[in-house]
Amino acid sequence: MKKLIVLMAVLLVAGSAFAAGSQNHHFNVTPNATFNNGLLPSSTNNDDTCDIASAAPAATLLLPYFEVDFNSPQTTARTTLFTIVNTTDLPQIAHVVLWTDWSFPALDFNIFLTGYDVQGINLYDIFARGQIAPGPTGSTGGTSSNTTVPTNPTAGSQPAANNANTLLDISNCTNLPGSFAANQALLRDLQLIFTTGKATGAGIPCTAQAGSVHANAIGYATIDVMSSCNTSLPNQGPYFTQILFDNVLIGDYQDINPNPATGNYAGGNPLTHIRAIPEGGPSNVFVGTNLPFTFYDRYTNTTPALPGGSPANRKFDRRQPLPSAWAARYIQGGTGAFNTNFKIWREGYTNGACSTALAANGAITIAEIVRFDEHENATVLSNGIISPAPGAPGTNETQSLSTGSAFFPQSSTSGDVGGWMFLNLNNGGSSVYSAVRAAGPSQNWVIVSMFAEGRYSVDFDAAWLGNGCSPVAPLTGAQGGFIGPAGGALVCPGPGTGGPIVGCTPGTGIFTGTNSTNPF
């Protein structure tokens, strides 16, 4: 597949596989503290967890949803901007992949970040102009490995030299990020595949239906720390010989709609920060992790085999998995004409290869949705896997859905315009997932987007009710499931945690929160 990668400010066609960087090694990971009473946690290492730690520096950033109107003038066009920040003094490489809403990787490019660097990307520039990060007139824009590092007044704020990170091969990182405006076939296919779902094959050699149909370009993006400026993709085995595991990147996005006729609002939020656990080390080295599965699970079946010829390791990327159960607040209607959309990213069923199988990612099932109004009245959408017809609203890998749409169960007759929804977004599993979760859980992310009167808007993450390690939430009908946080919280501390609590004997007994009997 031809993809964009800017090396020496020219367009290259990806097709060659990258040689493995170093021999694979297998290390065992053990908790940093253990207890033998069978009651307390097996580890007190807060990083040894599936909890997504807000906007803590990470090895992977996920932009769950973007939308770009590339047909309108920039002054009135809806667009999405995102920013990547390197929080360390060492240089880093960020590899960006733009995916369609059926999870086809249509475009990728590299961003070289000097120490303490920040790089903003306006997706309107990419879709309307074929430019990655244009700078002022006469400049190349962006940053690259030949950027001059400044001399700062204190040693603690001084970026290291651009060749100081020994984990990086920066030989192909000069003159980034560049432009592909001269390749009109690629630009046109990029516009088509993100709006009609289908390229001509002239610029992107994939003619299968790879996305749904909509007026604006809609998709999502992943950003990984990488060991080189390369042309590999997550659905290609060589990708996982190139990724790194340093939790160093932070980022945010802005969804801007300056058109008074269609919105006139803007919202922003941190990107989804996905940490590598354990972190650090060179590329193409397998290190064990206590995570049950990882974010890139559906793509890692082609990672290098372990020593001795055992099958490919499904947890090679070490990235934290994302949750499947969510609680999201809404306001829809009222005298202020409030609106709430849920921007939902969902894990699809395929590994993104160009084929008719991509259609499955346009009909992703949902286990259960329950709406609670402000009087606690519940309206339930199905007790079982909901399977909308292909192309129906809300079935794609990423989408923005109005809470007033028919996709969600509608409120009772109370007349309340506000409340919250329980979203059990498990998709039932897939044959491309590792055996540990053949029936789920699947990964998801939910952003609440509220706006009103063409003047007010805010985006914020919904609350996850269980992390990526939590089991599938049981349904509230025949399975007898109860809605609530997954598991119970330990209240009585263990030995060495700061002294006794009245009524609690550390090491011999524990109190649990009210959720301790929740079967979820």
CORLIN-V411420 format. One record per pair of residues at least 12 apart in sequence whose C-alpha atoms are under 7 Angstrom apart, sorted by the first residue. I is the first residue (numbers start at 1). J is the second residue. If there is no record, write none. Layout:
i=I j=J
i=I j=J
This chain:
i=1 j=14
i=1 j=15
i=1 j=204
i=1 j=205
i=2 j=14
i=2 j=203
i=2 j=204
i=2 j=205
i=3 j=106
i=3 j=107
i=3 j=108
i=3 j=204
i=4 j=107
i=4 j=108
i=4 j=109
i=5 j=108
i=5 j=109
i=5 j=110
i=5 j=231
i=6 j=109
i=6 j=110
i=6 j=176
i=6 j=177
i=6 j=178
i=7 j=172
i=7 j=173
i=7 j=174
i=7 j=176
i=8 j=174
i=8 j=175
i=8 j=176
i=9 j=175
i=9 j=176
i=9 j=177
i=9 j=178
i=9 j=179
i=11 j=180
i=14 j=231
i=17 j=238
i=18 j=238
i=20 j=241
i=20 j=284
i=21 j=241
i=21 j=283
i=21 j=284
i=22 j=284
i=23 j=285
i=24 j=284
i=24 j=285
i=24 j=286
i=24 j=306
i=24 j=307
i=25 j=285
i=25 j=286
i=25 j=307
i=26 j=286
i=26 j=287
i=26 j=288
i=27 j=287
i=27 j=288
i=28 j=287
i=28 j=288
i=29 j=288
i=29 j=289
i=31 j=43
i=31 j=45
i=32 j=44
i=32 j=45
i=37 j=507
i=40 j=494
i=47 j=277
i=48 j=277
i=48 j=290
i=49 j=291
i=50 j=291
i=50 j=320
i=50 j=321
i=50 j=467
i=50 j=468
i=50 j=469
i=51 j=467
i=52 j=274
i=54 j=273
i=55 j=250
i=55 j=270
i=55 j=273
i=56 j=250
i=56 j=273
i=57 j=247
i=57 j=248
i=57 j=249
i=57 j=250
i=57 j=273
i=58 j=247
i=58 j=248
i=58 j=249
i=58 j=250
i=58 j=273
i=58 j=274
i=58 j=275
i=58 j=276
i=59 j=224
i=59 j=225
i=59 j=245
i=59 j=246
i=59 j=247
i=59 j=248
i=59 j=249
i=59 j=274
i=59 j=275
i=59 j=276
i=60 j=223
i=60 j=224
i=60 j=225
i=60 j=273
i=60 j=274
i=60 j=275
i=61 j=222
i=61 j=223
i=61 j=224
i=61 j=271
i=61 j=272
i=61 j=273
i=61 j=274
i=62 j=221
i=62 j=222
i=62 j=223
i=62 j=271
i=62 j=272
i=62 j=273
i=63 j=220
i=63 j=221
i=63 j=222
i=63 j=271
i=63 j=272
i=64 j=220
i=64 j=221
i=64 j=345
i=64 j=398
i=64 j=445
i=65 j=219
i=65 j=220
i=65 j=343
i=65 j=345
i=65 j=398
i=65 j=399
i=66 j=80
i=66 j=218
i=66 j=219
i=66 j=220
i=67 j=79
i=67 j=80
i=67 j=216
i=67 j=217
i=67 j=218
i=67 j=219
i=68 j=80
i=68 j=123
i=68 j=124
i=68 j=216
i=68 j=217
i=68 j=218
i=69 j=216
i=69 j=217
i=70 j=124
i=70 j=127
i=70 j=128
i=75 j=258
i=76 j=258
i=76 j=259
i=77 j=257
i=77 j=258
i=77 j=259
i=78 j=256
i=78 j=257
i=78 j=258
i=79 j=123
i=79 j=124
i=79 j=255
i=79 j=256
i=79 j=257
i=80 j=122
i=80 j=123
i=80 j=253
i=80 j=254
i=80 j=255
i=80 j=256
i=81 j=121
i=81 j=122
i=81 j=123
i=81 j=253
i=81 j=254
i=81 j=255
i=82 j=120
i=82 j=121
i=82 j=122
i=82 j=252
i=82 j=253
i=82 j=254
i=83 j=118
i=83 j=119
i=83 j=120
i=83 j=121
i=83 j=251
i=83 j=252
i=83 j=253
i=84 j=118
i=84 j=119
i=84 j=120
i=84 j=249
i=84 j=250
i=84 j=251
i=85 j=117
i=85 j=118
i=85 j=119
i=85 j=249
i=85 j=250
i=85 j=251
i=86 j=113
i=86 j=115
i=86 j=116
i=86 j=117
i=86 j=118
i=86 j=248
i=86 j=249
i=86 j=250
i=87 j=116
i=87 j=248
i=87 j=249
i=88 j=115
i=88 j=116
i=88 j=248
i=89 j=115
i=89 j=116
i=89 j=158
i=89 j=159
i=89 j=160
i=90 j=114
i=90 j=115
i=90 j=159
i=90 j=160
i=90 j=164
i=90 j=165
i=91 j=113
i=91 j=114
i=91 j=115
i=91 j=162
i=91 j=165
i=92 j=112
i=92 j=113
i=92 j=114
i=92 j=225
i=93 j=110
i=93 j=111
i=93 j=112
i=93 j=113
i=93 j=225
i=93 j=226
i=93 j=227
i=93 j=228
i=94 j=110
i=94 j=111
i=94 j=112
i=94 j=223
i=94 j=224
i=94 j=225
i=94 j=226
i=95 j=109
i=95 j=110
i=95 j=111
i=95 j=223
i=95 j=224
i=95 j=225
i=95 j=226
i=96 j=108
i=96 j=109
i=96 j=110
i=96 j=221
i=96 j=222
i=96 j=223
i=96 j=224
i=97 j=109
i=97 j=221
i=97 j=222
i=97 j=223
i=98 j=220
i=98 j=221
i=98 j=222
i=99 j=219
i=99 j=220
i=99 j=221
i=100 j=194
i=100 j=210
i=100 j=211
i=100 j=218
i=100 j=219
i=100 j=220
i=101 j=211
i=101 j=212
i=101 j=218
i=101 j=219
i=101 j=220
i=101 j=396
i=101 j=397
i=101 j=398
i=102 j=210
i=102 j=211
i=102 j=358
i=102 j=361
i=102 j=362
i=102 j=396
i=102 j=397
i=103 j=348
i=103 j=352
i=103 j=361
i=103 j=397
i=104 j=210
i=104 j=352
i=104 j=353
i=105 j=352
i=110 j=177
i=110 j=229
i=111 j=176
i=111 j=177
i=112 j=143
i=112 j=144
i=112 j=145
i=112 j=173
i=113 j=143
i=113 j=144
i=114 j=162
i=115 j=159
i=115 j=160
i=116 j=159
i=119 j=142
i=121 j=133
i=127 j=191
i=129 j=181
i=130 j=179
i=130 j=180
i=130 j=181
i=130 j=187
i=131 j=178
i=131 j=179
i=131 j=180
i=131 j=181
i=132 j=177
i=132 j=178
i=132 j=179
i=133 j=177
i=140 j=178
i=142 j=176
i=142 j=177
i=143 j=176
i=143 j=177
i=144 j=173
i=144 j=174
i=144 j=175
i=144 j=176
i=145 j=162
i=145 j=170
i=145 j=173
i=145 j=174
i=146 j=174
i=149 j=161
i=167 j=227
i=167 j=282
i=168 j=227
i=168 j=228
i=169 j=227
i=169 j=228
i=170 j=228
i=170 j=229
i=172 j=229
i=173 j=229
i=185 j=202
i=185 j=203
i=186 j=203
i=186 j=204
i=189 j=203
i=189 j=204
i=191 j=217
i=193 j=210
i=193 j=211
i=194 j=211
i=194 j=217
i=194 j=218
i=195 j=213
i=195 j=214
i=195 j=215
i=195 j=216
i=195 j=217
i=195 j=218
i=196 j=212
i=196 j=213
i=196 j=214
i=197 j=209
i=197 j=210
i=197 j=211
i=197 j=212
i=197 j=213
i=198 j=210
i=198 j=211
i=206 j=354
i=208 j=354
i=208 j=355
i=208 j=356
i=209 j=356
i=210 j=358
i=212 j=362
i=212 j=391
i=219 j=398
i=220 j=398
i=224 j=243
i=225 j=243
i=225 j=244
i=226 j=242
i=226 j=243
i=226 j=244
i=227 j=242
i=227 j=243
i=227 j=244
i=227 j=283
i=228 j=242
i=234 j=299
i=235 j=299
i=235 j=351
i=235 j=352
i=235 j=353
i=237 j=302
i=237 j=303
i=240 j=284
i=240 j=303
i=240 j=317
i=241 j=283
i=241 j=284
i=242 j=283
i=242 j=284
i=243 j=283
i=244 j=282
i=244 j=283
i=245 j=276
i=245 j=279
i=245 j=280
i=245 j=281
i=246 j=276
i=246 j=279
i=246 j=280
i=247 j=275
i=247 j=276
i=247 j=279
i=250 j=273
i=251 j=270
i=251 j=271
i=252 j=269
i=252 j=270
i=252 j=271
i=253 j=268
i=253 j=269
i=253 j=270
i=253 j=271
i=254 j=266
i=254 j=267
i=254 j=268
i=254 j=269
i=255 j=267
i=255 j=268
i=260 j=454
i=263 j=454
i=264 j=454
i=264 j=455
i=265 j=454
i=265 j=455
i=265 j=456
i=265 j=457
i=266 j=457
i=267 j=457
i=267 j=458
i=267 j=459
i=268 j=458
i=268 j=459
i=269 j=459
i=269 j=460
i=274 j=319
i=274 j=320
i=275 j=319
i=275 j=320
i=276 j=318
i=276 j=319
i=276 j=320
i=277 j=289
i=277 j=318
i=277 j=319
i=278 j=318
i=286 j=316
i=289 j=318
i=292 j=469
i=293 j=315
i=293 j=321
i=294 j=315
i=294 j=317
i=294 j=318
i=294 j=319
i=294 j=320
i=294 j=321
i=295 j=319
i=295 j=320
i=295 j=321
i=295 j=322
i=296 j=317
i=297 j=314
i=297 j=315
i=297 j=433
i=297 j=434
i=298 j=351
i=298 j=432
i=298 j=433
i=299 j=351
i=300 j=313
i=300 j=314
i=300 j=316
i=301 j=313
i=301 j=314
i=314 j=434
i=321 j=443
i=321 j=468
i=322 j=443
i=322 j=444
i=322 j=467
i=322 j=468
i=323 j=443
i=323 j=444
i=323 j=464
i=323 j=466
i=323 j=467
i=323 j=468
i=324 j=424
i=324 j=425
i=324 j=426
i=324 j=441
i=324 j=442
i=324 j=443
i=324 j=444
i=325 j=423
i=325 j=424
i=325 j=425
i=325 j=464
i=325 j=465
i=325 j=466
i=326 j=422
i=326 j=423
i=326 j=424
i=326 j=462
i=326 j=463
i=326 j=464
i=326 j=465
i=327 j=420
i=327 j=421
i=327 j=422
i=327 j=423
i=327 j=462
i=327 j=463
i=327 j=464
i=327 j=465
i=328 j=420
i=328 j=421
i=328 j=422
i=328 j=448
i=328 j=462
i=328 j=463
i=329 j=419
i=329 j=420
i=329 j=421
i=330 j=418
i=330 j=419
i=330 j=420
i=331 j=417
i=331 j=418
i=331 j=419
i=332 j=403
i=332 j=404
i=332 j=417
i=332 j=418
i=333 j=417
i=334 j=417
i=336 j=452
i=337 j=452
i=337 j=453
i=338 j=451
i=338 j=452
i=339 j=450
i=339 j=451
i=339 j=452
i=340 j=402
i=340 j=403
i=340 j=448
i=340 j=449
i=340 j=450
i=340 j=451
i=341 j=400
i=341 j=401
i=341 j=402
i=341 j=403
i=341 j=448
i=341 j=449
i=341 j=450
i=342 j=400
i=342 j=401
i=342 j=402
i=342 j=403
i=342 j=446
i=342 j=447
i=342 j=448
i=342 j=449
i=343 j=399
i=343 j=400
i=343 j=401
i=343 j=446
i=343 j=447
i=343 j=448
i=344 j=398
i=344 j=399
i=344 j=400
i=344 j=445
i=344 j=446
i=344 j=447
i=345 j=397
i=345 j=398
i=345 j=399
i=345 j=444
i=345 j=445
i=345 j=446
i=346 j=397
i=346 j=398
i=346 j=443
i=346 j=444
i=346 j=445
i=347 j=397
i=347 j=442
i=347 j=443
i=347 j=444
i=348 j=361
i=348 j=364
i=348 j=397
i=349 j=361
i=349 j=430
i=349 j=432
i=350 j=432
i=361 j=396
i=361 j=397
i=362 j=390
i=362 j=391
i=362 j=395
i=362 j=396
i=362 j=397
i=363 j=387
i=363 j=388
i=363 j=389
i=363 j=390
i=363 j=391
i=363 j=395
i=363 j=396
i=364 j=387
i=364 j=395
i=364 j=396
i=364 j=427
i=365 j=385
i=365 j=386
i=365 j=387
i=365 j=388
i=365 j=395
i=365 j=427
i=366 j=385
i=366 j=386
i=366 j=387
i=366 j=424
i=366 j=425
i=366 j=426
i=366 j=427
i=367 j=384
i=367 j=385
i=367 j=386
i=367 j=424
i=367 j=425
i=367 j=426
i=367 j=427
i=368 j=381
i=368 j=382
i=368 j=383
i=368 j=384
i=368 j=385
i=368 j=423
i=368 j=424
i=368 j=425
i=368 j=475
i=369 j=381
i=369 j=421
i=369 j=422
i=369 j=423
i=369 j=424
i=370 j=409
i=370 j=421
i=370 j=422
i=370 j=423
i=371 j=409
i=371 j=411
i=371 j=420
i=371 j=421
i=371 j=422
i=372 j=419
i=372 j=420
i=372 j=421
i=373 j=411
i=373 j=416
i=373 j=418
i=373 j=419
i=373 j=420
i=374 j=416
i=374 j=418
i=374 j=419
i=377 j=412
i=379 j=409
i=379 j=410
i=379 j=411
i=379 j=412
i=380 j=409
i=381 j=409
i=383 j=475
i=383 j=476
i=383 j=477
i=393 j=407
i=394 j=407
i=424 j=473
i=425 j=444
i=426 j=440
i=426 j=441
i=426 j=442
i=426 j=472
i=427 j=440
i=427 j=442
i=428 j=440
i=429 j=441
i=429 j=442
i=440 j=472
i=441 j=471
i=441 j=472
i=446 j=461
i=446 j=462
i=447 j=459
i=447 j=460
i=447 j=461
i=447 j=462
i=448 j=460
i=448 j=461
i=448 j=462
i=465 j=484
i=465 j=485
i=465 j=486
i=466 j=485
i=466 j=486
i=470 j=486
i=471 j=520
i=473 j=520
i=474 j=520
i=481 j=519
i=482 j=518
i=486 j=518
i=486 j=520
i=487 j=515
i=487 j=516
i=487 j=518
i=487 j=520
i=488 j=512
i=488 j=513
i=488 j=514
i=488 j=515
i=488 j=516
i=489 j=512
i=489 j=513
i=490 j=510
i=490 j=511
i=490 j=512
i=490 j=513
i=491 j=510
i=491 j=511
i=491 j=512
i=491 j=513
i=492 j=504
i=492 j=506
i=492 j=510
i=492 j=511
i=493 j=506
i=494 j=506
i=494 j=507
i=495 j=507
